Amino acid sequence: MDELLRERDILNKNMLKAVNATQKQIDLVKLHEQAKRTLEEEIQNYKDEAQKQRKIIFQLEKERDRYINEASDLTQKADCVGMHWPFDKGKRREERTL
């Protein structure tokens, strides 16, 4: 009878160890799942931010191109006006005399 009681105590002790080990594993799994969710949220935030920055870059590139075209147009207009500018004749005379 004593032997059966001792065996029961050993089995109970082993069962408690197994329950504790199982609980530790469950806790670790929960921690890893939470860390995974947190990382997935961070990744999504980075993706969203990258998308916003791509939109901003696209808008800035469009604006840059518009300014380049505008500057080119103004340069062409200035060249055309420069040919007809009345002061050009005066400058040419001055340049000839020098």
N, CA, C and O atoms as a MOPAC input file, in Angstrom:
PM7 MOZYME 1SCF
protein

 N      0.80900 1    -1.19100 1     0.00000 1
 C      0.00000 1     0.00000 1     0.00000 1
 C      0.85900 1     1.26500 1     0.00000 1
 O      0.58700 1     2.20900 1    -0.74200 1
 N      1.89900 1     1.27600 1     0.83800 1
 C      2.81000 1     2.41900 1     0.88400 1
 C      3.46300 1     2.65400 1    -0.47600 1
 O      3.68200 1     3.78600 1    -0.90600 1
 N      3.76100 1     1.53900 1    -1.13000 1
 C      4.39600 1     1.65100 1    -2.44400 1
 C      3.45100 1     2.31300 1    -3.44400 1
 O      3.89000 1     3.11500 1    -4.26900 1
 N      2.17900 1     1.99200 1    -3.38000 1
 C      1.19100 1     2.61000 1    -4.27100 1
 C      1.03800 1     4.10000 1    -3.98000 1
 O      0.90300 1     4.90600 1    -4.90000 1
 N      1.06100 1     4.46200 1    -2.70000 1
 C      0.97400 1     5.87600 1    -2.33600 1
 C      2.19100 1     6.64900 1    -2.84300 1
 O      2.06900 1     7.76500 1    -3.34900 1
 N      3.35900 1     6.03800 1    -2.69800 1
 C      4.57500 1     6.68900 1    -3.17700 1
 C      4.53900 1     6.84600 1    -4.70100 1
 O      4.92300 1     7.88300 1    -5.24100 1
 N      4.07600 1     5.80700 1    -5.37400 1
 C      3.96900 1     5.88100 1    -6.83600 1
 C      2.97700 1     6.96300 1    -7.24600 1
 O      3.20300 1     7.70000 1    -8.20600 1
 N      1.85400 1     7.04800 1    -6.49000 1
 C      0.87100 1     8.09000 1    -6.77400 1
 C      1.47600 1     9.47000 1    -6.58100 1
 O      1.25100 1    10.35900 1    -7.40200 1
 N      2.24200 1     9.66600 1    -5.51100 1
 C      2.88600 1    10.96000 1    -5.25700 1
 C      3.87500 1    11.31200 1    -6.36500 1
 O      3.95000 1    12.45900 1    -6.80500 1
 N      4.63000 1    10.31400 1    -6.80800 1
 C      5.58800 1    10.54800 1    -7.89800 1
 C      4.84900 1    10.93100 1    -9.17500 1
 O      5.24600 1    11.85500 1    -9.88500 1
 N      3.76300 1    10.20300 1    -9.45600 1
 C      2.97700 1    10.51900 1   -10.64800 1
 C      2.35900 1    11.91300 1   -10.55500 1
 O      2.33100 1    12.64800 1   -11.54200 1
 N      1.86700 1    12.27400 1    -9.38000 1
 C      1.31300 1    13.62400 1    -9.18900 1
 C      2.38900 1    14.69200 1    -9.37600 1
 O      2.15000 1    15.73400 1    -9.98700 1
 N      3.55800 1    14.41800 1    -8.84900 1
 C      4.65800 1    15.36200 1    -8.98500 1
 C      5.04400 1    15.51500 1   -10.45700 1
 O      5.25800 1    16.62900 1   -10.93600 1
 N      5.13000 1    14.40600 1   -11.16100 1
 C      5.46200 1    14.45300 1   -12.59300 1
 C      4.36200 1    15.16300 1   -13.39400 1
 O      4.63600 1    15.90400 1   -14.33800 1
 N      3.11600 1    14.91400 1   -12.99100 1
 C      2.01100 1    15.56300 1   -13.67500 1
 C      2.08500 1    17.08000 1   -13.47000 1
 O      1.87000 1    17.83600 1   -14.41800 1
 N      2.38300 1    17.53300 1   -12.25500 1
 C      2.50800 1    18.96200 1   -11.98000 1
 C      3.64800 1    19.57200 1   -12.79000 1
 O      3.51900 1    20.68500 1   -13.30200 1
 N      4.76100 1    18.85300 1   -12.91000 1
 C      5.87600 1    19.32600 1   -13.72900 1
 C      5.42900 1    19.46500 1   -15.18100 1
 O      5.74100 1    20.45300 1   -15.84600 1
 N      4.69900 1    18.46800 1   -15.66100 1
 C      4.22700 1    18.49800 1   -17.05100 1
 C      3.23900 1    19.64700 1   -17.25300 1
 O      3.28700 1    20.33100 1   -18.27500 1
 N      2.35000 1    19.86000 1   -16.29000 1
 C      1.38800 1    20.95400 1   -16.37800 1
 C      2.12500 1    22.29300 1   -16.39000 1
 O      1.78700 1    23.17700 1   -17.17800 1
 N      3.11700 1    22.44800 1   -15.53400 1
 C      3.90300 1    23.69000 1   -15.49700 1
 C      4.65300 1    23.90700 1   -16.81000 1
 O      4.68000 1    25.01800 1   -17.33900 1
 N      5.25400 1    22.85200 1   -17.32600 1
 C      5.98800 1    22.96200 1   -18.58900 1
 C      5.02600 1    23.31200 1   -19.72400 1
 O      5.34500 1    24.12500 1   -20.59200 1
 N      3.85300 1    22.69400 1   -19.70800 1
 C      2.85300 1    22.98700 1   -20.73100 1
 C      2.40100 1    24.43300 1   -20.62500 1
 O      2.25700 1    25.10700 1   -21.64500 1
 N      2.17400 1    24.92200 1   -19.41400 1
 C      1.74800 1    26.30500 1   -19.21700 1
 C      2.81800 1    27.27800 1   -19.69600 1
 O      2.51000 1    28.30500 1   -20.30000 1
 N      4.09400 1    26.94300 1   -19.41900 1
 C      5.17900 1    27.79700 1   -19.89900 1
 C      5.17700 1    27.85400 1   -21.42500 1
 O      5.36400 1    28.91900 1   -22.01200 1
 N      4.96700 1    26.71000 1   -22.05900 1
 C      4.91800 1    26.66700 1   -23.52200 1
 C      3.73300 1    27.47600 1   -24.05200 1
 O      3.86100 1    28.19800 1   -25.04100 1
 N      2.59000 1    27.35300 1   -23.39400 1
 C      1.40400 1    28.12200 1   -23.79800 1
 C      1.68700 1    29.61800 1   -23.67500 1
 O      1.33700 1    30.39700 1   -24.56100 1
 N      2.32000 1    30.01300 1   -22.57700 1
 C      2.65900 1    31.42600 1   -22.37700 1
 C      3.63300 1    31.91500 1   -23.45600 1
 O      3.49500 1    33.02400 1   -23.97300 1
 N      4.62200 1    31.06700 1   -23.79000 1
 C      5.57200 1    31.43800 1   -24.84000 1
 C      4.88400 1    31.58000 1   -26.19000 1
 O      5.18400 1    32.49800 1   -26.95300 1
 N      3.96200 1    30.67300 1   -26.48100 1
 C      3.22500 1    30.75900 1   -27.74400 1
 C      2.42200 1    32.05100 1   -27.78700 1
 O      2.39100 1    32.72600 1   -28.81600 1
 N      1.77300 1    32.40500 1   -26.68200 1
 C      1.01400 1    33.65500 1   -26.62900 1
 C      1.91900 1    34.86700 1   -26.84700 1
 O      1.55800 1    35.79300 1   -27.57400 1
 N      3.09400 1    34.85900 1   -26.21700 1
 C      4.04300 1    35.95300 1   -26.40100 1
 C      4.49200 1    36.04900 1   -27.85400 1
 O      4.57900 1    37.14300 1   -28.41000 1
 N      4.77400 1    34.91300 1   -28.46200 1
 C      5.21600 1    34.91600 1   -29.85700 1
 C      4.10100 1    35.37800 1   -30.79100 1
 O      4.35500 1    36.09300 1   -31.76000 1
 N      2.88600 1    34.97500 1   -30.50400 1
 C      1.76200 1    35.42000 1   -31.33100 1
 C      1.56900 1    36.93600 1   -31.21200 1
 O      1.30200 1    37.61500 1   -32.20400 1
 N      1.70400 1    37.45000 1   -30.00500 1
 C      1.58600 1    38.90000 1   -29.80400 1
 C      2.71300 1    39.64200 1   -30.52700 1
 O      2.48600 1    40.67200 1   -31.16100 1
 N      3.92700 1    39.10100 1   -30.42100 1
 C      5.06000 1    39.71800 1   -31.11700 1
 C      4.83400 1    39.67200 1   -32.62700 1
 O      5.15100 1    40.62700 1   -33.33600 1
 N      4.29100 1    38.57400 1   -33.10900 1
 C      4.00500 1    38.44600 1   -34.53700 1
 C      2.97900 1    39.49600 1   -34.96500 1
 O      3.15800 1    40.15900 1   -35.98700 1
 N      1.90800 1    39.64700 1   -34.18700 1
 C      0.88900 1    40.65500 1   -34.51300 1
 C      1.48900 1    42.05800 1   -34.51000 1
 O      1.20400 1    42.86900 1   -35.39200 1
 N      2.31200 1    42.33100 1   -33.51900 1
 C      2.95000 1    43.65100 1   -33.43700 1
 C      3.83300 1    43.90200 1   -34.65600 1
 O      3.79600 1    44.98500 1   -35.24100 1
 N      4.61900 1    42.90900 1   -35.03500 1
 C      5.49000 1    43.06400 1   -36.20400 1
 C      4.67300 1    43.21500 1   -37.48700 1
 O      5.03300 1    44.00300 1   -38.36200 1
 N      3.59300 1    42.47600 1   -37.60000 1
 C      2.73900 1    42.60300 1   -38.78800 1
 C      2.12900 1    44.00300 1   -38.86700 1
 O      2.02800 1    44.57700 1   -39.95100 1
 N      1.72400 1    44.55200 1   -37.71700 1
 C      1.18700 1    45.91200 1   -37.68900 1
 C      2.26100 1    46.92100 1   -38.09200 1
 O      1.99200 1    47.85200 1   -38.85300 1
 N      3.47500 1    46.73200 1   -37.58000 1
 C      4.56600 1    47.63600 1   -37.92800 1
 C      4.86900 1    47.55500 1   -39.42400 1
 O      5.07800 1    48.57700 1   -40.07700 1
 N      4.89000 1    46.34500 1   -39.95700 1
 C      5.13700 1    46.16800 1   -41.38900 1
 C      4.06700 1    46.88000 1   -42.19700 1
 O      4.37400 1    47.55700 1   -43.17800 1
 N      2.81600 1    46.73000 1   -41.79200 1
 C      1.72500 1    47.40000 1   -42.51400 1
 C      1.86600 1    48.91700 1   -42.42300 1
 O      1.62000 1    49.63000 1   -43.39500 1
 N      2.26200 1    49.40400 1   -41.24700 1
 C      2.47900 1    50.85200 1   -41.10300 1
 C      3.59200 1    51.33200 1   -42.02400 1
 O      3.47400 1    52.38800 1   -42.64500 1
 N      4.68000 1    50.55400 1   -42.11600 1
 C      5.78100 1    50.92000 1   -43.02100 1
 C      5.32000 1    50.89700 1   -44.47300 1
 O      5.69200 1    51.76700 1   -45.26100 1
 N      4.51000 1    49.90300 1   -44.82600 1
 C      3.98100 1    49.83700 1   -46.19600 1
 C      3.10400 1    51.04900 1   -46.48900 1
 O      3.20400 1    51.65400 1   -47.55600 1
 N      2.24700 1    51.39800 1   -45.53700 1
 C      1.37400 1    52.57300 1   -45.71300 1
 C      2.20600 1    53.84100 1   -45.87100 1
 O      1.93600 1    54.67200 1   -46.73800 1
 N      3.22200 1    53.97900 1   -45.02100 1
 C      4.07900 1    55.16300 1   -45.08500 1
 C      4.84500 1    55.20600 1   -46.41200 1
 O      5.00100 1    56.27200 1   -47.00900 1
 N      5.31500 1    54.05700 1   -46.86300 1
 C      6.02000 1    54.00800 1   -48.14500 1
 C      5.09000 1    54.41500 1   -49.28400 1
 O      5.50000 1    55.12000 1   -50.20600 1
 N      3.84100 1    53.97100 1   -49.21600 1
 C      2.87400 1    54.34400 1   -50.24600 1
 C      2.63200 1    55.85600 1   -50.23400 1
 O      2.57000 1    56.48500 1   -51.29000 1
 N      2.49700 1    56.42800 1   -49.05200 1
 C      2.31300 1    57.87800 1   -48.94600 1
 C      3.51700 1    58.61100 1   -49.54200 1
 O      3.35700 1    59.59200 1   -50.26800 1
 N      4.71900 1    58.12900 1   -49.22800 1
 C      5.91400 1    58.77600 1   -49.74000 1
 C      6.01500 1    58.63500 1   -51.25600 1
 O      6.46200 1    59.55900 1   -51.93400 1
 N      5.60100 1    57.47600 1   -51.79700 1
 C      5.59400 1    57.31300 1   -53.25300 1
 C      4.65000 1    58.31800 1   -53.89700 1
 O      4.96200 1    58.88000 1   -54.94600 1
 N      3.49000 1    58.54900 1   -53.27000 1
 C      2.54800 1    59.53500 1   -53.80100 1
 C      3.14600 1    60.93200 1   -53.76000 1
 O      3.02000 1    61.69700 1   -54.71600 1
 N      3.80000 1    61.26100 1   -52.64900 1
 C      4.43000 1    62.57600 1   -52.51700 1
 C      5.52400 1    62.73200 1   -53.57800 1
 O      5.62600 1    63.77700 1   -54.22100 1
 N      6.33300 1    61.69800 1   -53.75500 1
 C      7.40500 1    61.74900 1   -54.75900 1
 C      6.81000 1    61.94900 1   -56.14000 1
 O      7.31900 1    62.74600 1   -56.92800 1
 N      5.73100 1    61.22800 1   -56.44100 1
 C      5.09000 1    61.36700 1   -57.74900 1
 C      4.60500 1    62.79600 1   -57.95500 1
 O      4.80100 1    63.37600 1   -59.02300 1
 N      3.96800 1    63.36500 1   -56.92400 1
 C      3.48300 1    64.74200 1   -57.02700 1
 C      4.64700 1    65.71600 1   -57.21300 1
 O      4.56100 1    66.64300 1   -58.01900 1
 N      5.72900 1    65.50600 1   -56.47200 1
 C      6.88800 1    66.38700 1   -56.60800 1
 C      7.52100 1    66.26500 1   -57.99100 1
 O      7.96100 1    67.26000 1   -58.56600 1
 N      7.56600 1    65.05000 1   -58.52200 1
 C      8.10900 1    64.87200 1   -59.87200 1
 C      7.23600 1    65.56700 1   -60.91200 1
 O      7.74600 1    66.17700 1   -61.85200 1
 N      5.90800 1    65.47200 1   -60.73900 1
 C      5.00600 1    66.18100 1   -61.64900 1
 C      5.23000 1    67.68300 1   -61.55600 1
 O      5.28200 1    68.37700 1   -62.57100 1
 N      5.36300 1    68.17700 1   -60.33500 1
 C      5.58700 1    69.60900 1   -60.12800 1
 C      6.92400 1    70.03200 1   -60.74100 1
 O      7.01900 1    71.07800 1   -61.38400 1
 N      7.95500 1    69.20900 1   -60.53300 1
 C      9.26300 1    69.50300 1   -61.12200 1
 C      9.16000 1    69.58700 1   -62.64500 1
 O      9.67000 1    70.52600 1   -63.25600 1
 N      8.49700 1    68.59900 1   -63.25100 1
 C      8.34500 1    68.59200 1   -64.70100 1
 C      7.57000 1    69.81700 1   -65.18400 1
 O      7.89600 1    70.40000 1   -66.21800 1
 N      6.55400 1    70.19500 1   -64.43200 1
 C      5.77500 1    71.37800 1   -64.79700 1
 C      6.65800 1    72.62100 1   -64.75700 1
 O      6.59500 1    73.46000 1   -65.65600 1
 N      7.48100 1    72.73900 1   -63.71200 1
 C      8.37200 1    73.89600 1   -63.61300 1
 C      9.43300 1    73.87700 1   -64.71100 1
 O      9.79800 1    74.92800 1   -65.23800 1
 N      9.92400 1    72.70000 1   -65.05300 1
 C     10.90200 1    72.60000 1   -66.14200 1
 C     10.27800 1    73.07300 1   -67.44400 1
 O     10.88000 1    73.84500 1   -68.19000 1
 N      9.06000 1    72.60000 1   -67.71100 1
 C      8.36600 1    73.02100 1   -68.93400 1
 C      8.08300 1    74.52000 1   -68.92600 1
 O      8.23900 1    75.19900 1   -69.94000 1
 N      7.67200 1    75.01500 1   -67.78400 1
 C      7.38600 1    76.44500 1   -67.66300 1
 C      8.65600 1    77.26700 1   -67.88600 1
 O      8.62900 1    78.29100 1   -68.56800 1
 N      9.76100 1    76.81300 1   -67.30900 1
 C     11.02800 1    77.52300 1   -67.47800 1
 C     11.46800 1    77.47800 1   -68.93300 1
 O     11.97700 1    78.46400 1   -69.46500 1
 N     11.27200 1    76.33800 1   -69.56800 1
 C     11.63200 1    76.21600 1   -70.98600 1
 C     10.78700 1    77.16300 1   -71.83700 1
 O     11.29900 1    77.84600 1   -72.72300 1
 N      9.50000 1    77.19000 1   -71.55500 1
 C      8.61100 1    78.09600 1   -72.29400 1
 C      9.02000 1    79.55500 1   -72.08500 1
 O      9.07200 1    80.33500 1   -73.03600 1
 N      9.30400 1    79.90800 1   -70.85600 1
 C      9.70800 1    81.28200 1   -70.55900 1
 C     11.04300 1    81.61900 1   -71.21400 1
 O     11.24200 1    82.74000 1   -71.68100 1
 N     11.95300 1    80.65400 1   -71.24900 1
 C     13.24200 1    80.88200 1   -71.90200 1
 C     13.04000 1    81.12600 1   -73.39400 1
 O     13.65400 1    82.02200 1   -73.97500 1
 N     12.17300 1    80.32100 1   -74.00600 1
 C     11.88400 1    80.51800 1   -75.42900 1
 C     11.25700 1    81.88800 1   -75.66200 1
 O     11.62500 1    82.59300 1   -76.60200 1
 N     10.31300 1    82.26200 1   -74.80500 1
 C      9.68100 1    83.57300 1   -74.94900 1
 C     10.69700 1    84.68700 1   -74.75900 1
 O     10.68100 1    85.68300 1   -75.48300 1
 N     11.56700 1    84.51800 1   -73.79900 1
 C     12.58500 1    85.53700 1   -73.54400 1
 C     13.52700 1    85.64500 1   -74.73800 1
 O     13.93900 1    86.74700 1   -75.10000 1
 N     13.86500 1    84.53500 1   -75.34200 1
 C     14.72300 1    84.57000 1   -76.52500 1
 C     14.03500 1    85.30000 1   -77.67000 1
 O     14.65400 1    86.09700 1   -78.37400 1
 N     12.74700 1    85.01800 1   -77.84600 1
 C     11.99400 1    85.69400 1   -78.91300 1
 C     11.89000 1    87.18600 1   -78.63300 1
 O     12.08400 1    88.00600 1   -79.53100 1
 N     11.59100 1    87.53100 1   -77.41400 1
 C     11.47200 1    88.94300 1   -77.03600 1
 C     12.83400 1    89.60400 1   -77.14200 1
 O     12.92000 1    90.76400 1   -77.54300 1
 N     13.88200 1    88.91000 1   -76.80200 1
 C     15.23900 1    89.45400 1   -76.86600 1
 C     15.62000 1    89.85500 1   -78.27100 1
 O     16.36600 1    90.81600 1   -78.45600 1
 N     15.13200 1    89.15100 1   -79.25500 1
 C     15.44700 1    89.49400 1   -80.64200 1
 C     14.78200 1    90.79800 1   -81.04300 1
 O     15.29100 1    91.52600 1   -81.89600 1
 N     13.67300 1    91.08500 1   -80.44400 1
 C     12.90300 1    92.26200 1   -80.81700 1
 C     13.03100 1    93.38800 1   -79.80000 1
 O     12.38400 1    94.42500 1   -79.94200 1
 N     13.80900 1    93.20900 1   -78.83500 1
 C     13.91900 1    94.18800 1   -77.76400 1
 C     14.60000 1    95.43600 1   -78.31400 1
 O     15.64000 1    95.34300 1   -78.96600 1
 N     14.03000 1    96.57100 1   -78.06100 1
 C     14.59000 1    97.79600 1   -78.64900 1
 C     15.96900 1    98.13800 1   -78.12000 1
 O     16.74000 1    98.79800 1   -78.81700 1
 N     16.29800 1    97.72300 1   -76.94200 1
 C     17.59600 1    98.09200 1   -76.38200 1
 C     18.73100 1    97.27500 1   -76.97900 1
 O     19.89500 1    97.64700 1   -76.83100 1
 N     18.42100 1    96.16900 1   -77.65200 1
 C     19.46400 1    95.37300 1   -78.28000 1
 C     20.23600 1    96.18700 1   -79.30400 1
 O     21.45800 1    96.07800 1   -79.40600 1
 N     19.51100 1    97.00900 1   -80.06800 1
 C     20.16900 1    97.80700 1   -81.10900 1
 C     21.17300 1    98.76500 1   -80.48000 1
 O     22.27700 1    98.95900 1   -80.98900 1
 N     20.76600 1    99.35800 1   -79.36400 1
 C     21.65800 1   100.28700 1   -78.68200 1
 C     22.89700 1    99.57800 1   -78.16100 1
 O     23.99900 1   100.12200 1   -78.23900 1
 N     22.73600 1    98.40200 1   -77.64600 1
 C     23.87000 1    97.65500 1   -77.12900 1
 C     24.80700 1    97.27000 1   -78.26300 1
 O     26.02800 1    97.27800 1   -78.10300 1
 N     24.24100 1    96.94200 1   -79.38200 1
 C     25.08200 1    96.52800 1   -80.50000 1
 C     25.92600 1    97.71000 1   -80.98700 1
 O     27.08900 1    97.54600 1   -81.35300 1
 N     25.33700 1    98.87200 1   -80.98500 1
 C     26.10200 1   100.04900 1   -81.38100 1
 C     27.24100 1   100.29300 1   -80.41500 1
 O     28.36600 1   100.59800 1   -80.81200 1
 N     26.92000 1   100.15000 1   -79.11100 1
 C     27.94600 1   100.37700 1   -78.11300 1
 C     29.05400 1    99.33900 1   -78.23700 1
 O     30.23500 1    99.65300 1   -78.08600 1
 N     28.66000 1    98.10700 1   -78.51400 1
 C     29.65200 1    97.04700 1   -78.64700 1
 C     30.54600 1    97.31000 1   -79.85600 1
 O     31.74100 1    97.01700 1   -79.82000 1
 N     29.97100 1    97.86500 1   -80.93100 1
 C     30.75600 1    98.13200 1   -82.14000 1
 C     31.78600 1    99.23000 1   -81.88900 1
 O     32.89200 1    99.19400 1   -82.42800 1
 N     31.41800 1   100.17900 1   -81.08600 1
 C     32.31900 1   101.29900 1   -80.86400 1
 C     33.46500 1   100.91900 1   -79.93800 1
 O     34.51200 1   101.56500 1   -79.92800 1
 N     33.25500 1    99.87100 1   -79.16900 1
 C     34.31500 1    99.46800 1   -78.23700 1
 C     35.32800 1    98.69500 1   -78.97300 1
 O     36.31500 1    98.25400 1   -78.38500 1

